[in-house]
Amino acid sequence: MLIRNRKAYDVASSEITPKSLYMARRQFLKTAAFGGTGIAAASMVSPALALASREEVPVHGAKLEGVVQSAWTQASVGLEPTPFDLVASYNNFYEFGTGKGRPLTEAKNFKPMPWTVKIDGDVEKPGTYDFEDLIKPHQLEERVYRLRCVEAWSMVVPWVGIPLADVIKRMGPGGNAKYVAFETLHDSKRMPGQKRPTIEWPYVEGLRMDEAMNPLTLLAVGLYGEVLPNQNGAPIRLVVPWKYGFKSIKSIVRISFVEKEPPTSWNKSQPKEYGFYANVNPEVDHPRWSQGKERRIGGAENVFGFTAKHPTLKFNGYEEEVAAMYQGMDLARYY
């Protein structure tokens, strides 16, 4: 029998709103949205309110077959996931618009298949791999992870994917490969948000090799046991749970093995606000707001559908698994 000690990142189920209560409150929130309260104009819109004020509801996708449970599933870790409607409707995905609800509406006609991923750089098996050829040799796992956004909100998401380390080992990086770089699809016809110079396109990200090889790092192809929705980064995205969400690049078309630290989109755009590492650290504030607390989307509510604030956990609660990689580093300098 597997006995797992409760860790700092284990969110009590009492802190997550049950789906039945969430669905019951939607009509009230819909009424409030048009009742002259002015909530919708606030700088941070309640995700429940944003969903309730739209007619569109996220569509469930096809079930993924052959998924096994890992050490981070709901059953073994004791986490209740954020309701699917919120996970699939409250997104940062600038390729489909800057508003949290825009990806849901703008990505509905996006065709993620067929899909290929280019592998290049210092690696033994470079080439352009079909999505199926890249994924199928590996076992799909379900993992319930916390997702922490730099804007101070968080979710608990049941991802389905494969360890990035398994793909790296299969590709065989060379001795000079110190980093792994990632690139998102650049196609403004398919991703209309790229028609606007919000940031420099395509979106790019990167990890140090030891970060990429960490057992927590996941290439996700689904959530809630289903095919990954377009607005959540279909068909394949990165999930690095101890880092802020912008590190988890979506709709990946290229993985490169490089010697030098690769450029990353938000660091290029606003280097004083977004560093390469982006480790969740409540002791280092964003220049425009504190990172000391967070709102758990779908969690226990206070007024107007907003969830109560909770202290932010260092490394998003995964300190035991990842802190050793940064021993001796000044995490306020290398933020």
PEGI-V903055 format. One line per field, one symbol per residue. ss: DSSP state (H for helix, E for strand, - for the rest). burial: # if it has 24 or more other C-alpha atoms within 12 Angstrom, else .. Layout:
ss = ???
burial = ???
//
This chain:
ss = ------------HHHE--HHHHHHHHHHHHHHH-----HHH-----HHHHHH----------E----EE----HHHH------HHHH------HHH-----HHHHH---------EEEEEE-E---EEEEHHHHH-----EEEEEEEE----EEEEEEEEEEEHHHHHHHH-E-----EEEEEE-------HHHH--------EEEEEHHHHH----EEEEEE--EE--HHH----EEE---EEHHH----EEEEEEE------HHHHH---------E------E--E---EEEE--E-E-HHH-E-EEE--HHHH-HHHHHHHH---------
burial = ........###...###....#...#..##.##.....##....##########..##.....#..#..#.###..#####################.##########.#.#..#########.....#.#..##..###############################..#.##..##########....####.....##########.################################################..#######.....##########.###....###########..#####..#########..##.......#...#
//
